[in-house]
């Protein structure tokens, strides 16, 4: 597994681990500076759009473990196909896609909540305090999951029939069915039909998958194999 790791995947894993150790153990005051807050939150800064992709939940080591394991499993094949330079763009663009969909949904909820609070007689000074202390907008967004879902969606499109083996499922399953089912679950969770996990950024997962799929679909459709850029 480790012998087949590609340069960008290796460096991304190292960067994520360094950021985790640095912001959780060495300088925890930076954790909230690098996490992504809603753009109307007083703690929001523009760099968080990128820095949050390398942050992970300080309360759960499994968050970074699963994300990095997924990147290690699925990232190298995509990097080899599209080239290292383009893979960097692909990875970050998937993260941006996760941010855009999450922020779009959050903004819709923000507008609705503001209108509801105004109708109840709350003042303009009281509303931000309620929004940013007692709603989901009080919690910042962290994690490489949006980037990883872009990788998963691209992988499923390029290698749909490659069989994947899970520890708790004894039968190998084609990538298109396994990853497709995961993305379908995130879609249903995003629109509120099902929700089996709390504090999970389902919209970020879905946004990353959509952007990742579109990019790989476009490059493959235009025979990107013939003009990809390698380091």
Phi and psi restraints in degrees (value plus and minus 20) as a CYANA .aco file:
   2 UNK   PHI     -93.0   -53.0
   2 UNK   PSI     -44.5    -4.5
   3 UNK   PHI     -90.7   -50.7
   3 UNK   PSI     -41.0    -1.0
   4 UNK   PHI    -118.6   -78.6
   4 UNK   PSI     -13.6    26.4
   5 UNK   PHI     -87.9   -47.9
   5 UNK   PSI     121.3   161.3
   6 UNK   PHI    -117.2   -77.2
   6 UNK   PSI     142.6   182.6
   7 UNK   PHI     -78.2   -38.2
   7 UNK   PSI     -68.1   -28.1
   8 UNK   PHI     -89.7   -49.7
   8 UNK   PSI     -62.1   -22.1
   9 UNK   PHI     -78.9   -38.9
   9 UNK   PSI     -65.2   -25.2
  10 UNK   PHI     -79.2   -39.2
  10 UNK   PSI     -67.5   -27.5
  11 UNK   PHI     -88.2   -48.2
  11 UNK   PSI     -54.3   -14.3
  12 UNK   PHI     -85.0   -45.0
  12 UNK   PSI     -61.9   -21.9
  13 UNK   PHI     -83.8   -43.8
  13 UNK   PSI     -64.5   -24.5
  14 UNK   PHI     -80.2   -40.2
  14 UNK   PSI     -65.2   -25.2
  15 UNK   PHI     -82.7   -42.7
  15 UNK   PSI     -63.2   -23.2
  16 UNK   PHI     -82.5   -42.5
  16 UNK   PSI     -62.3   -22.3
  17 UNK   PHI     -86.8   -46.8
  17 UNK   PSI     -62.1   -22.1
  18 UNK   PHI     -82.1   -42.1
  18 UNK   PSI     -64.1   -24.1
  19 UNK   PHI     -83.7   -43.7
  19 UNK   PSI     -58.4   -18.4
  20 UNK   PHI     -85.0   -45.0
  20 UNK   PSI     -69.0   -29.0
  21 UNK   PHI     -83.4   -43.4
  21 UNK   PSI     -62.8   -22.8
  22 UNK   PHI     -85.2   -45.2
  22 UNK   PSI     -64.3   -24.3
  23 UNK   PHI    -109.6   -69.6
  23 UNK   PSI     -35.2     4.8
  24 UNK   PHI    -118.4   -78.4
  24 UNK   PSI     -59.3   -19.3
  25 UNK   PHI    -130.7   -90.7
  25 UNK   PSI     -60.9   -20.9
  26 UNK   PHI    -109.4   -69.4
  26 UNK   PSI     -63.5   -23.5
  27 UNK   PHI    -158.7  -118.7
  27 UNK   PSI      48.9    88.9
  28 UNK   PHI     -80.7   -40.7
  28 UNK   PSI     -38.0     2.0
  29 UNK   PHI     -86.8   -46.8
  29 UNK   PSI     -39.0     1.0
  30 UNK   PHI    -103.6   -63.6
  30 UNK   PSI     -32.6     7.4
  31 UNK   PHI     -76.1   -36.1
  31 UNK   PSI     -67.7   -27.7
  32 UNK   PHI    -100.3   -60.3
  32 UNK   PSI     -38.0     2.0
  33 UNK   PHI     -93.0   -53.0
  33 UNK   PSI     -53.7   -13.7
  34 UNK   PHI    -115.9   -75.9
  34 UNK   PSI     -34.8     5.2
  35 UNK   PHI     -91.3   -51.3
  35 UNK   PSI     138.0   178.0
  36 UNK   PHI    -117.4   -77.4
  36 UNK   PSI      94.8   134.8
  37 UNK   PHI    -115.3   -75.3
  37 UNK   PSI     135.2   175.2
  38 UNK   PHI     -74.0   -34.0
  38 UNK   PSI     121.2   161.2
  39 UNK   PHI     -85.6   -45.6
  39 UNK   PSI     -33.2     6.8
  40 UNK   PHI    -118.2   -78.2
  40 UNK   PSI     -21.7    18.3
  41 UNK   PHI     -93.5   -53.5
  41 UNK   PSI     121.5   161.5
  42 UNK   PHI     -82.0   -42.0
  42 UNK   PSI     -39.3     0.7
  43 UNK   PHI    -109.7   -69.7
  43 UNK   PSI     -20.6    19.4
  44 UNK   PHI     -91.6   -51.6
  44 UNK   PSI     117.7   157.7
  45 UNK   PHI    -158.1  -118.1
  45 UNK   PSI     129.7   169.7
  46 UNK   PHI     -81.6   -41.6
  46 UNK   PSI     -53.3   -13.3
  47 UNK   PHI     -85.9   -45.9
  47 UNK   PSI     -38.7     1.3
  48 UNK   PHI     -85.4   -45.4
  48 UNK   PSI     -42.5    -2.5
  49 UNK   PHI     -79.2   -39.2
  49 UNK   PSI     -52.1   -12.1
  50 UNK   PHI    -119.7   -79.7
  50 UNK   PSI     -61.2   -21.2
  51 UNK   PHI     -85.2   -45.2
  51 UNK   PSI     -49.7    -9.7
  52 UNK   PHI     -86.5   -46.5
  52 UNK   PSI     -41.3    -1.3
  53 UNK   PHI     -87.7   -47.7
  53 UNK   PSI     -37.1     2.9
  54 UNK   PHI    -131.7   -91.7
  54 UNK   PSI      -7.3    32.7
  55 UNK   PHI    -125.6   -85.6
  55 UNK   PSI     135.4   175.4
  56 UNK   PHI    -163.7  -123.7
  56 UNK   PSI     140.3   180.3
  57 UNK   PHI     -74.8   -34.8
  57 UNK   PSI     100.6   140.6
  58 UNK   PHI     -90.6   -50.6
  58 UNK   PSI     -35.6     4.4
  59 UNK   PHI    -115.1   -75.1
  59 UNK   PSI     -26.5    13.5
  60 UNK   PHI    -162.8  -122.8
  60 UNK   PSI      90.4   130.4
  61 UNK   PHI     -86.5   -46.5
  61 UNK   PSI     -44.3    -4.3
  62 UNK   PHI     -85.1   -45.1
  62 UNK   PSI     -45.9    -5.9
  63 UNK   PHI     -80.0   -40.0
  63 UNK   PSI     -74.6   -34.6
  64 UNK   PHI     -90.5   -50.5
  64 UNK   PSI     -54.2   -14.2
  65 UNK   PHI     -81.7   -41.7
  65 UNK   PSI     -68.5   -28.5
  66 UNK   PHI     -87.7   -47.7
  66 UNK   PSI     -60.1   -20.1
  67 UNK   PHI     -84.1   -44.1
  67 UNK   PSI     -65.1   -25.1
  68 UNK   PHI     -90.8   -50.8
  68 UNK   PSI     -54.4   -14.4
  69 UNK   PHI     -85.4   -45.4
  69 UNK   PSI     -61.8   -21.8
  70 UNK   PHI     -83.4   -43.4
  70 UNK   PSI     -61.3   -21.3
  71 UNK   PHI     -83.9   -43.9
  71 UNK   PSI     -59.4   -19.4
  72 UNK   PHI     -85.4   -45.4
  72 UNK   PSI     -57.3   -17.3
  73 UNK   PHI     -93.9   -53.9
  73 UNK   PSI     -65.3   -25.3
  74 UNK   PHI    -125.0   -85.0
  74 UNK   PSI     -40.8    -0.8
  75 UNK   PHI     -88.1   -48.1
  75 UNK   PSI     -64.0   -24.0
  76 UNK   PHI     -76.7   -36.7
  76 UNK   PSI     -61.3   -21.3
  77 UNK   PHI     -83.2   -43.2
  77 UNK   PSI     -59.3   -19.3
  78 UNK   PHI     -89.0   -49.0
  78 UNK   PSI     -60.6   -20.6
  79 UNK   PHI     -82.9   -42.9
  79 UNK   PSI     -60.3   -20.3
  80 UNK   PHI     -85.6   -45.6
  80 UNK   PSI     -55.7   -15.7
  81 UNK   PHI     -91.4   -51.4
  81 UNK   PSI     -65.4   -25.4
  82 UNK   PHI    -118.2   -78.2
  82 UNK   PSI     -31.8     8.2
  83 UNK   PHI      72.9   112.9
  83 UNK   PSI     132.8   172.8
  84 UNK   PHI     -85.7   -45.7
  84 UNK   PSI     -63.1   -23.1
  85 UNK   PHI     -81.4   -41.4
  85 UNK   PSI     -65.7   -25.7
  86 UNK   PHI     -91.0   -51.0
  86 UNK   PSI     -49.4    -9.4
  87 UNK   PHI     -85.3   -45.3
  87 UNK   PSI     -55.8   -15.8
  88 UNK   PHI     -79.6   -39.6
  88 UNK   PSI     -67.7   -27.7
  89 UNK   PHI     -80.6   -40.6
  89 UNK   PSI     -65.7   -25.7
  90 UNK   PHI     -78.8   -38.8
  90 UNK   PSI     -65.7   -25.7
  91 UNK   PHI     -83.1   -43.1
  91 UNK   PSI     -69.0   -29.0
  92 UNK   PHI     -88.2   -48.2
  92 UNK   PSI     -58.6   -18.6
  93 UNK   PHI     -85.0   -45.0
  93 UNK   PSI     -55.0   -15.0
  94 UNK   PHI     -84.1   -44.1
  94 UNK   PSI     -59.5   -19.5
  95 UNK   PHI     -84.7   -44.7
  95 UNK   PSI     -57.9   -17.9
  96 UNK   PHI     -85.9   -45.9
  96 UNK   PSI     -59.0   -19.0
  97 UNK   PHI     -81.0   -41.0
  97 UNK   PSI     -59.8   -19.8
  98 UNK   PHI     -82.2   -42.2
  98 UNK   PSI     -62.6   -22.6
  99 UNK   PHI     -83.6   -43.6
  99 UNK   PSI     -65.0   -25.0
 100 UNK   PHI     -83.7   -43.7
 100 UNK   PSI     -64.9   -24.9
 101 UNK   PHI     -87.8   -47.8
 101 UNK   PSI     -62.6   -22.6
 102 UNK   PHI     -82.0   -42.0
 102 UNK   PSI     -65.4   -25.4
 103 UNK   PHI     -87.2   -47.2
 103 UNK   PSI     -57.0   -17.0
 104 UNK   PHI     -81.5   -41.5
 104 UNK   PSI     -64.5   -24.5
 105 UNK   PHI     -87.4   -47.4
 105 UNK   PSI     -62.5   -22.5
 106 UNK   PHI     -82.1   -42.1
 106 UNK   PSI     -58.5   -18.5
 107 UNK   PHI     -87.6   -47.6
 107 UNK   PSI     -58.9   -18.9
 108 UNK   PHI     -80.5   -40.5
 108 UNK   PSI     -64.2   -24.2
 109 UNK   PHI     -87.4   -47.4
 109 UNK   PSI     -55.9   -15.9
 110 UNK   PHI     -80.9   -40.9
 110 UNK   PSI     -68.2   -28.2
 111 UNK   PHI     -82.3   -42.3
 111 UNK   PSI     -63.6   -23.6
 112 UNK   PHI     -82.7   -42.7
 112 UNK   PSI     -63.3   -23.3
 113 UNK   PHI     -88.0   -48.0
 113 UNK   PSI     -60.3   -20.3
 114 UNK   PHI     -79.9   -39.9
 114 UNK   PSI     -65.3   -25.3
 115 UNK   PHI     -82.5   -42.5
 115 UNK   PSI     -60.8   -20.8
 116 UNK   PHI     -85.0   -45.0
 116 UNK   PSI     -63.8   -23.8
 117 UNK   PHI     -87.5   -47.5
 117 UNK   PSI     -57.5   -17.5
 118 UNK   PHI     -84.0   -44.0
 118 UNK   PSI     -59.1   -19.1
 119 UNK   PHI     -87.0   -47.0
 119 UNK   PSI     -42.0    -2.0
 120 UNK   PHI    -111.0   -71.0
 120 UNK   PSI     -19.2    20.8
 121 UNK   PHI      72.9   112.9
 121 UNK   PSI     -10.1    29.9
 122 UNK   PHI     -92.6   -52.6
 122 UNK   PSI     124.7   164.7
 123 UNK   PHI    -102.4   -62.4
 123 UNK   PSI     146.3   186.3
 124 UNK   PHI     -83.1   -43.1
 124 UNK   PSI     -45.7    -5.7
 125 UNK   PHI    -100.4   -60.4
 125 UNK   PSI     -49.2    -9.2
 126 UNK   PHI    -100.6   -60.6
 126 UNK   PSI     -53.6   -13.6
 127 UNK   PHI     -80.4   -40.4
 127 UNK   PSI     -69.6   -29.6
 128 UNK   PHI     -78.6   -38.6
 128 UNK   PSI     -58.3   -18.3
 129 UNK   PHI     -82.5   -42.5
 129 UNK   PSI     -59.7   -19.7
 130 UNK   PHI     -88.2   -48.2
 130 UNK   PSI     -66.6   -26.6
 131 UNK   PHI     -80.8   -40.8
 131 UNK   PSI     -62.0   -22.0
 132 UNK   PHI    -119.8   -79.8
 132 UNK   PSI      -5.7    34.3
 133 UNK   PHI    -151.2  -111.2
 133 UNK   PSI     -44.2    -4.2
 134 UNK   PHI    -145.1  -105.1
 134 UNK   PSI     -13.4    26.6
 135 UNK   PHI    -143.6  -103.6
 135 UNK   PSI     158.7   198.7
 136 UNK   PHI     -84.3   -44.3
 136 UNK   PSI     -38.1     1.9
 137 UNK   PHI     -91.3   -51.3
 137 UNK   PSI     -27.8    12.2
 138 UNK   PHI    -103.6   -63.6
 138 UNK   PSI     -24.7    15.3
 139 UNK   PHI    -131.2   -91.2
 139 UNK   PSI     105.8   145.8
 140 UNK   PHI     -97.3   -57.3
 140 UNK   PSI     142.7   182.7
 141 UNK   PHI    -119.7   -79.7
 141 UNK   PSI     109.8   149.8
 142 UNK   PHI    -157.5  -117.5
 142 UNK   PSI     135.0   175.0
 143 UNK   PHI     102.4   142.4
 143 UNK   PSI     134.9   174.9
 144 UNK   PHI    -114.3   -74.3
 144 UNK   PSI      -7.5    32.5
 145 UNK   PHI     -82.7   -42.7
 145 UNK   PSI     -58.2   -18.2
 146 UNK   PHI     -82.0   -42.0
 146 UNK   PSI     -63.5   -23.5
 147 UNK   PHI     -82.4   -42.4
 147 UNK   PSI     -64.5   -24.5
 148 UNK   PHI     -83.0   -43.0
 148 UNK   PSI     -59.5   -19.5
 149 UNK   PHI     -88.1   -48.1
 149 UNK   PSI     -49.6    -9.6
 150 UNK   PHI     -82.8   -42.8
 150 UNK   PSI     -62.6   -22.6
 151 UNK   PHI     -82.9   -42.9
 151 UNK   PSI     -64.0   -24.0
 152 UNK   PHI     -82.7   -42.7
 152 UNK   PSI     -64.5   -24.5
 153 UNK   PHI     -85.0   -45.0
 153 UNK   PSI     -62.3   -22.3
 154 UNK   PHI     -83.8   -43.8
 154 UNK   PSI     -60.1   -20.1
 155 UNK   PHI     -82.8   -42.8
 155 UNK   PSI     -65.2   -25.2
 156 UNK   PHI     -83.7   -43.7
 156 UNK   PSI     -53.3   -13.3
 157 UNK   PHI     -93.5   -53.5
 157 UNK   PSI     -61.7   -21.7
 158 UNK   PHI     -96.2   -56.2
 158 UNK   PSI     -55.7   -15.7
 159 UNK   PHI    -148.6  -108.6
 159 UNK   PSI      40.6    80.6
 160 UNK   PHI     -83.1   -43.1
 160 UNK   PSI     -50.3   -10.3
 161 UNK   PHI    -121.8   -81.8
 161 UNK   PSI     -14.9    25.1
 162 UNK   PHI     -88.5   -48.5
 162 UNK   PSI     107.1   147.1
 163 UNK   PHI    -101.0   -61.0
 163 UNK   PSI     112.9   152.9
 164 UNK   PHI    -134.3   -94.3
 164 UNK   PSI     119.0   159.0
 165 UNK   PHI    -132.4   -92.4
 165 UNK   PSI     103.5   143.5
 166 UNK   PHI    -123.5   -83.5
 166 UNK   PSI     129.6   169.6
 167 UNK   PHI     -80.3   -40.3
 167 UNK   PSI     -59.6   -19.6
 168 UNK   PHI    -114.9   -74.9
 168 UNK   PSI     -16.6    23.4
 169 UNK   PHI    -144.4  -104.4
 169 UNK   PSI      93.0   133.0
 170 UNK   PHI     -91.3   -51.3
 170 UNK   PSI     -33.1     6.9
 171 UNK   PHI    -125.3   -85.3
 171 UNK   PSI     108.3   148.3
 172 UNK   PHI     -81.0   -41.0
 172 UNK   PSI     121.8   161.8
 173 UNK   PHI    -144.5  -104.5
 173 UNK   PSI     116.7   156.7
 174 UNK   PHI     -81.4   -41.4
 174 UNK   PSI     124.3   164.3
 175 UNK   PHI     -75.8   -35.8
 175 UNK   PSI     -59.2   -19.2
 176 UNK   PHI     -83.9   -43.9
 176 UNK   PSI     -52.0   -12.0
 177 UNK   PHI    -103.3   -63.3
 177 UNK   PSI     -62.9   -22.9
 178 UNK   PHI     -88.2   -48.2
 178 UNK   PSI     -72.7   -32.7
 179 UNK   PHI     -89.7   -49.7
 179 UNK   PSI     -57.1   -17.1
 180 UNK   PHI     -79.9   -39.9
 180 UNK   PSI     -60.7   -20.7
 181 UNK   PHI     -86.1   -46.1
 181 UNK   PSI     -57.3   -17.3
 182 UNK   PHI     -85.7   -45.7
 182 UNK   PSI     -64.3   -24.3
 183 UNK   PHI     -86.6   -46.6
 183 UNK   PSI     -57.4   -17.4
 184 UNK   PHI     -82.2   -42.2
 184 UNK   PSI     -61.1   -21.1
 185 UNK   PHI     -82.1   -42.1
 185 UNK   PSI     -64.2   -24.2
 186 UNK   PHI     -83.9   -43.9
 186 UNK   PSI     -53.8   -13.8
 187 UNK   PHI     -85.5   -45.5
 187 UNK   PSI     -67.6   -27.6
 188 UNK   PHI     -84.9   -44.9
 188 UNK   PSI     -56.8   -16.8
 189 UNK   PHI     -89.7   -49.7
 189 UNK   PSI     -55.9   -15.9
 190 UNK   PHI     -84.1   -44.1
 190 UNK   PSI     -59.9   -19.9
 191 UNK   PHI    -109.8   -69.8
 191 UNK   PSI     -16.4    23.6
 192 UNK   PHI      65.7   105.7
 192 UNK   PSI      -8.2    31.8
 193 UNK   PHI     -94.5   -54.5
 193 UNK   PSI     -61.5   -21.5
 194 UNK   PHI    -153.4  -113.4
 194 UNK   PSI     135.3   175.3
 195 UNK   PHI    -180.7  -140.7
 195 UNK   PSI      75.0   115.0
 196 UNK   PHI    -115.3   -75.3
 196 UNK   PSI     -27.7    12.3
 197 UNK   PHI    -153.3  -113.3
 197 UNK   PSI     113.3   153.3
 198 UNK   PHI    -112.4   -72.4
 198 UNK   PSI     138.6   178.6
 199 UNK   PHI      37.5    77.5
 199 UNK   PSI      12.2    52.2
 200 UNK   PHI    -133.1   -93.1
 200 UNK   PSI     113.7   153.7
 201 UNK   PHI    -103.3   -63.3
 201 UNK   PSI      55.2    95.2
 202 UNK   PHI     -81.3   -41.3
 202 UNK   PSI     -59.0   -19.0
 203 UNK   PHI     -84.0   -44.0
 203 UNK   PSI     -56.3   -16.3
 204 UNK   PHI     -84.9   -44.9
 204 UNK   PSI     -62.3   -22.3
 205 UNK   PHI     -80.6   -40.6
 205 UNK   PSI     -66.8   -26.8
 206 UNK   PHI     -86.4   -46.4
 206 UNK   PSI     -63.1   -23.1
 207 UNK   PHI     -81.1   -41.1
 207 UNK   PSI     -63.1   -23.1
 208 UNK   PHI     -83.3   -43.3
 208 UNK   PSI     -62.0   -22.0
 209 UNK   PHI     -83.8   -43.8
 209 UNK   PSI     -61.2   -21.2
 210 UNK   PHI     -83.4   -43.4
 210 UNK   PSI     -69.1   -29.1
 211 UNK   PHI     -85.1   -45.1
 211 UNK   PSI     -62.5   -22.5
 212 UNK   PHI     -82.4   -42.4
 212 UNK   PSI     -63.4   -23.4
 213 UNK   PHI     -82.6   -42.6
 213 UNK   PSI     -65.9   -25.9
 214 UNK   PHI     -81.1   -41.1
 214 UNK   PSI     -63.5   -23.5
 215 UNK   PHI     -83.9   -43.9
 215 UNK   PSI     -67.9   -27.9
 216 UNK   PHI     -87.8   -47.8
 216 UNK   PSI     -59.4   -19.4
 217 UNK   PHI     -79.0   -39.0
 217 UNK   PSI     -64.3   -24.3
 218 UNK   PHI     -86.5   -46.5
 218 UNK   PSI     -67.1   -27.1
 219 UNK   PHI     -85.6   -45.6
 219 UNK   PSI     -60.1   -20.1
 220 UNK   PHI     -87.5   -47.5
 220 UNK   PSI     -61.0   -21.0
 221 UNK   PHI     -83.2   -43.2
 221 UNK   PSI     -50.9   -10.9
 222 UNK   PHI    -119.4   -79.4
 222 UNK   PSI       4.8    44.8
 223 UNK   PHI      33.6    73.6
 223 UNK   PSI      30.3    70.3
 224 UNK   PHI     -81.8   -41.8
 224 UNK   PSI     -42.5    -2.5
 225 UNK   PHI     -74.1   -34.1
 225 UNK   PSI     -48.7    -8.7
 226 UNK   PHI    -104.1   -64.1
 226 UNK   PSI     -39.1     0.9
 227 UNK   PHI    -154.8  -114.8
 227 UNK   PSI       4.2    44.2
 228 UNK   PHI     -87.8   -47.8
 228 UNK   PSI     137.2   177.2
 229 UNK   PHI    -124.8   -84.8
 229 UNK   PSI     102.4   142.4
 230 UNK   PHI    -128.4   -88.4
 230 UNK   PSI     133.8   173.8
